[in-house]
Amino acid sequence: MSIHVAVIGGGVGGLALAQGLKKAGVEVSVHERDRTPTDRIQGYRLHIDPHGSQALHDCLPPHLWEKFVATAGYAAGFGFVDDRLTPLLTLDVPQAAPERAHHSVSRITLREILLDGLDVDFDRRFTRYEHVDGRITAHFADGSTVRCDVLVGADGANSAVRAQYLPHARRVDTGISAVAGKLPLNPDTRAWLSRQMLDNPLSIIPRSAAGMFLAPHVLDGEGYLMWAYAADGLDTSGDLKEVVAQAIADWHPDLRRMVAETPEAEVAHWPIRTSEPVPPWKTTTVTLLGDAIHSMTPMRGIGANTALRDARLLCNNLLDRAPLDAIADYERQMRDYGFAAVKGSLRAAHQFVSGNRAGKVAFKSVLRLFQAVPPLKRVAFREPAVD
């Protein structure tokens, strides 16, 4: 069966889906509201887990998959420390075949790879769709339209497709706020940064009702150290660096200096929001992907990977089945793993900023136990299987 799939949104998930469909010879078009490929692209790097790697491997043509592997770095490990940078637990990421491995990749580089070979229709803000004569007509703000057999809303957390298709689906504020920054890595900063802050991402578990995450990103000897401080009800109305400086006044000196020396232009406020699970809906030839249906907090770093998992599943289904059957099966599976990821991410966010001192003491004790007993650590942090 010959079909035309229209993808609304040119993010990671939407572009991966388009690449997979194009590779299989399916007619696909991508319609993106941004005016250019580089609009609103953030400089933070993405962690691609085995689910994301498998999806990219399956969706991308071989030459683009090879380019991804060549430009991405392998994730080496992850650590938990307290606010004095005392080690609690270090996790080593086992090496695996590239399609089953953890990778660290620049968002800009990944977007360039995903755009390669696709004819993306930029500066097209989707406004509505309608079913006409057994097909779908998508309308855009400039008056243009596109006719398709399947419409995929991959247009992010504020999805206009979702607003029409599932108007009862909600995103809510968690009450948690984060302040994030990027400290440039250069000879001056490297001279005083501790080794552990440069080697692997760190989750800092302080005594206070807050949390901090660090992630070094190095390419060709340069790069930056990304940090994010989060707390429930954090007042971000004042100077953001000063807000964090006051909150971590009794933390390790390197952490305080890291915040102090981060350029003002590299500091931003992140409100932490999440989607709410949506009960099953009647399947049509309109569907949703990634943040458009299951946006989540950033605390587990799995949002992009879940979108890539969506893209792989939906692509494979559309190649093997009639559109309605393909979408029904996709939505059934996607709701299960997608909203499980949302739930786990929200739980992690609340644990990250928990003020339960007894709970934090117990958690630190468990981490130390895992560090002291490697077989327990291997069982507790075993990788889930990739389908």
C-alpha positions, 0 to 999 in steps of 0.5 A: 500500500502506498501512503503519504505520512506527514510529520508535524515537527522536526525534533529528534523523534519526528526526524528519526521517523521520517528517516526510517520511512524514507529509507523504506521508500515511504512518501514522507514530509516534515513540516517544522514551525522554525524558520531555519534548521538552527532556530532554538537549538540548545547547546547541551549534549544529549545522552543516547541510551541503548533504546535510542541507539537501536532506534537510530541504527534502524531508522538511519541509512547506513552512511548517516548511522556511521556518521552518528557513531563517528561524531558521538562519544561513548558514555564511560560512567556515572557517579553519585556524590554528596555535597562535599564531593565525597564519592558514594557510588560509581557506575561503569557503563559496559562497552557494547556494539554501537547500536546497543551502547550509550553515547553522548552527542551534540544536539546540533550535530545530531540534528544535522545528521537527522536532517541530512537528505530530508526535504523539510518544510520550514517556517510552517506553523501547523494550525489544524487538520481535517478529515476529507474524503478518507484522507487528512488535510493539514493546515498551516498559518500561512494558508498552505495545506498538505494532504496525507494518509497519516498525520504524526504530531511530533511537535513537542510538549506544546503540541498543536496536534495534541491540542486538537486531537486530545484536548483533555491531555494535560501538562502540569507544573511539578512545582520544581524549578531548576537553574542550569549553566555551562562553565567553559572548559579551558586551561584556567577552569581545568586548573582548579576543577576536581578530577571527578567533576571532569571524568563522568556525569555526577548526581549530587545528593546534598543534605538540603532539600535539593539536588544538583547534576553535573555533566562534562562535555568535551570535544577536541580538548574543549567543551563545557561542564553543564550543571543544574541545581533544582529544588521544590519551590525555588524562587527564581525571580532574582539573579539566578547565579546568586540564588544558587550561590546562596543555596550551596553556600556550605557545599564543596568550594569547587561547586561554589566556584563552578557556579560563580565563574559560569558566564551570566549568558550561560545560566537559565531557568528551567521550570520542570513540567510533566504530562499526565497519563491519558486513558486509551483513545479511539485510534485514527490515522492521526497519532502523536510521538515523543513529547507531544504525548508523553513529555517528562521531567529531565531528571532521568534523561530519557525524553529524547530516547523515548521519542526515538523508541516511538519513531522506531516502533511507529516506522516498523509498524507502518511498514508491516501493517495497514495504517489503522492497525499499525497505529493502534498497536503503536499507541498500545505499546507507546502508552505503556512504556511512554507513561511508565517513563513519565511516572519514573521520571516524575518519581526521580524528580521528587527524589532528587529534591527530597527534603526527607533527611532520613530517606537521604541518609538511607539512600546514601547508605544503600549506594555505599553498600552497592559500591562495596559489594560489586555483585549487588551493584551489577544486579541493581543497575543491570541494563534493561533489554532492548526489543 
